[in-house]
């Protein structure tokens, strides 16, 4: 094990940076989502999935190199683990937005924000810190 492996960034630092990375990724995600729905008439559920995919790629790169400072580790394993977590997150986000919008009778634009925050804090961050970029 190298010295780089032992120098893991603190919880506060990784959480703070991952929130900034999530914000940037969310802007990419929501920008695509709202553009697809409002300008191109794409069904909001499909647009949610495509936006989540775009945000996921953005988030992976920012977290790997900046939030968790794990760019020195092999990217293949990280990418595989990230894909697993990101895929699960996409399912949770898409399903959550559908449920909240259809059964909660809340506009999709509000649903996507609320669901994204809940999934981001309670699912994405812990799994990225302890599983993906460990």
C-alpha positions as CSV (number, residue, x, y, z in Angstrom):
1,X,0.0,0.0,0.0
2,X,1.5,3.4,-1.0
3,X,1.5,6.6,1.0
4,X,-1.1,7.9,-1.5
5,X,-3.5,5.2,-0.4
6,X,-3.1,6.1,3.2
7,X,-3.8,9.8,2.7
8,X,-7.5,9.6,2.2
9,X,-9.3,12.9,2.2
10,X,-11.4,13.7,5.3
11,X,-15.2,13.1,5.4
12,X,-15.9,16.9,5.5
13,X,-13.6,17.6,2.5
14,X,-15.0,14.7,0.4
15,X,-18.6,15.6,1.3
16,X,-18.1,19.3,0.5
17,X,-16.4,18.6,-2.7
18,X,-18.8,15.9,-3.8
19,X,-21.7,18.3,-3.2
20,X,-20.0,20.9,-5.5
21,X,-19.4,18.1,-8.1
22,X,-23.0,17.0,-7.7
23,X,-24.2,20.5,-8.3
24,X,-22.2,20.8,-11.5
25,X,-23.4,17.3,-12.6
26,X,-26.9,18.3,-11.7
27,X,-26.7,21.3,-13.9
28,X,-25.7,19.1,-16.8
29,X,-28.4,16.6,-15.9
30,X,-31.3,19.1,-15.4
31,X,-30.1,21.2,-18.4
32,X,-30.6,18.2,-20.6
33,X,-33.8,17.0,-18.9
34,X,-35.6,20.3,-19.1
35,X,-34.4,21.0,-22.7
36,X,-35.6,17.6,-23.9
37,X,-39.0,18.0,-22.2
38,X,-39.7,21.6,-22.8
39,X,-38.1,22.2,-26.2
40,X,-38.2,18.8,-27.9
41,X,-41.3,17.2,-26.3
42,X,-39.6,14.1,-25.0
43,X,-41.5,12.1,-22.3
44,X,-40.3,13.3,-18.9
45,X,-39.4,9.8,-17.7
46,X,-37.1,9.1,-20.7
47,X,-35.6,12.6,-20.4
48,X,-35.0,12.0,-16.6
49,X,-33.0,8.8,-17.5
50,X,-30.9,10.6,-20.2
51,X,-30.2,13.5,-17.9
52,X,-29.2,11.2,-15.1
53,X,-26.8,9.4,-17.5
54,X,-25.2,12.7,-18.6
55,X,-24.9,13.9,-15.0
56,X,-23.4,10.6,-14.0
57,X,-20.5,10.8,-16.4
58,X,-19.8,14.4,-15.3
59,X,-20.0,13.4,-11.6
60,X,-17.7,10.4,-12.1
61,X,-14.9,12.5,-13.6
62,X,-15.2,15.3,-11.0
63,X,-15.3,12.9,-8.1
64,X,-12.5,10.7,-9.3
65,X,-10.0,13.6,-9.8
66,X,-11.2,16.2,-7.3
67,X,-13.7,15.1,-4.6
68,X,-12.2,11.8,-3.6
69,X,-8.7,12.4,-5.1
70,X,-8.6,8.9,-6.5
71,X,-7.2,9.6,-9.9
72,X,-4.0,7.7,-9.1
73,X,-5.9,4.5,-8.7
74,X,-6.9,2.2,-11.6
75,X,-9.9,3.7,-13.3
76,X,-11.4,0.4,-14.5
77,X,-12.5,-0.9,-11.2
78,X,-13.8,2.6,-10.2
79,X,-15.7,2.9,-13.5
80,X,-17.3,-0.6,-13.0
81,X,-18.3,0.2,-9.4
82,X,-19.5,3.6,-10.3
83,X,-21.6,2.2,-13.2
84,X,-23.2,-0.2,-10.7
85,X,-24.0,2.6,-8.3
86,X,-24.9,5.1,-11.0
87,X,-27.3,2.6,-12.6
88,X,-29.0,1.9,-9.3
89,X,-29.2,5.7,-8.7
90,X,-30.7,6.2,-12.2
91,X,-33.4,3.6,-11.4
92,X,-34.1,5.1,-8.0
93,X,-34.2,8.7,-9.5
94,X,-36.4,7.7,-12.5
95,X,-38.7,5.6,-10.4
96,X,-38.9,8.2,-7.6
97,X,-39.7,11.0,-10.0
98,X,-42.4,8.8,-11.6
99,X,-44.0,7.9,-8.3
100,X,-43.8,11.4,-6.8
101,X,-45.1,13.0,-10.0
102,X,-47.9,10.5,-10.8
103,X,-49.1,9.5,-7.3
104,X,-48.1,12.7,-5.4
105,X,-49.5,14.9,-8.2
106,X,-46.5,17.1,-8.1
107,X,-45.0,18.7,-11.2
108,X,-42.1,16.7,-12.5
109,X,-39.7,19.7,-12.1
110,X,-40.3,19.7,-8.4
111,X,-40.3,15.9,-8.1
112,X,-36.9,15.6,-9.9
113,X,-35.3,18.2,-7.5
114,X,-36.6,16.5,-4.3
115,X,-35.9,13.0,-5.4
116,X,-32.4,13.9,-6.6
117,X,-31.4,15.5,-3.3
118,X,-32.7,12.5,-1.3
119,X,-30.9,10.0,-3.5
120,X,-27.7,12.1,-3.7
121,X,-27.2,12.5,0.1
122,X,-28.5,9.1,1.3
123,X,-27.4,6.8,-1.5
124,X,-24.8,8.3,-3.9
125,X,-22.4,9.9,-1.4
126,X,-22.1,7.0,1.0
127,X,-21.6,4.4,-1.8
128,X,-19.2,6.6,-3.7
129,X,-17.0,7.3,-0.6
130,X,-17.0,3.8,0.8
131,X,-17.4,1.6,-2.4
132,X,-16.5,3.4,-5.6
133,X,-13.5,5.6,-4.7
134,X,-12.3,3.8,-1.6
